[in-house]
Amino acid sequence: RFRAPHHGDEVLAFAEQHGLQDVVDVAPPIPYREAIAEMLTADLLLVFQGSNFNAQIPAKIYEYLRAQRPLLAVLDPVGDTAAQLRQFEGVHLGDIADQHQLKSCLENWLQVLGSADVAQALAANLPKVRPYSRAAQAVRLVTIFDRLVEPTPR
């Protein structure tokens, strides 16, 4: 299920071209809480990112990591998102420019699907992802602002 993609028609056309129209769903947007609930039941969460966005890290990856669901990131392996995701367990990185490597990555994920080891690894990500929450980042920003506005000692 692709939830509210920007290029839904292209996704559907690509699915049909590859005989996947029966298993690919393009769905409309839903409220945030419903989207999180849906995320929590997914077998695999998927994030795509082209190399032209290498310096951007989407906030969505932190929601995905907190959901404790397996994550497949299809992206440029030298981008900032790939570097960030490498610190987490249960994350599969696939090179967006290499279809053979993507196939291998997906096959690896299918082999470990549902294993207790994966569930433990995903749970171990929670302490690592907490510093990226909005609340933790707000505290960090306040600390930075406080340092900037403190009077300089004379």
Secondary structure as UniProt FT lines:
FT   STRAND          2..3
FT   TURN            6..7
FT   HELIX           8..17
FT   TURN            18..19
FT   TURN            21..23
FT   STRAND          26..27
FT   HELIX           32..39
FT   TURN            40..41
FT   STRAND          45..49
FT   HELIX           51..53
FT   TURN            54..55
FT   HELIX           60..66
FT   TURN            67..68
FT   STRAND          71..75
FT   TURN            77..78
FT   HELIX           80..85
FT   TURN            86..87
FT   STRAND          91..95
FT   TURN            96..97
FT   HELIX           99..112
FT   TURN            113..114
FT   HELIX           116..129
FT   HELIX           130..132
FT   HELIX           134..149
//
